[in-house]
Amino acid sequence: QQQVKQSPQSLIVQKGGISIINCAYENTAFDYFPWYQQFPGKGPALLIAIRPDVSEKKEGRFTISFNKSAKQFSLHIMDSQPGDSATYFCAARGNTDKLIFGTGTRLQVFP
Amino acid sequence: KAGVTQTPRYLIKTRGQQVTLSCSPISGHRSVSWYQQTPGQGLQFLFEYFSETQRNKGNFPGRFSGRQFSNSRSEMNVSTLELGDSALYLCASSSPLNTEAFFGQGTRLTVV
């Protein structure tokens, strides 16, 4: 029940395309859902986050869509750029500071 | 504003040795969490400290321990190192008023 399932494991997108990464969770006590971006040799960097009281949050080219009834959330990267090539992790947190991470998606954006 | 600082960046240790990793959180942040990242297991929660008290602990053996000082800096210790402890160890800090967690660059531990 503590798991967060993430798909796909890897994703190849052409420059200008839309990248979509999906996550699903079981624990209804989770109330905070961040996405992290990690480049090789670096720590994860917070990209965007959402709480379950909203269905969508947009920051620049990055959008989180949240479906509370389905217990699913997804990251959309519009107009994907080669500089977006990185590993993306979804995560979930309940009433503690413990983050449960998905398994990661390696995104490659080709020019 | 300085980010989360982890030292050292790289470490090579021999099986059976022990190691101490350090984390300085963002100024004003009182919560520090530690995670282990490996290709096989992904990002796994080790423990979390707040105001010098361990609030949460993950499913790791007792060889993994930590502490937090009054200035919120935290250390993590691994005793009797095993080859499987080779990983990137990440520290994250967050403030009491904000749920956002910010990660350091990590310490790459290699056990040989």
Interface residues (C-beta under 8 A of the other chain):
Chain A: Y32 P34 Y36 G41 K42 G43 P44 A45 L46 A49 F89 R93 T96 D97 K98 L99 I100 F101 G102 T103 G104
Chain B: V4 Q6 S31 S33 Y35 G42 L43 Q44 F45 E48 F50 R55 N56 G58 L90 A92 S94 T99 E100 A101 F102 F103 G104 Q105 G106
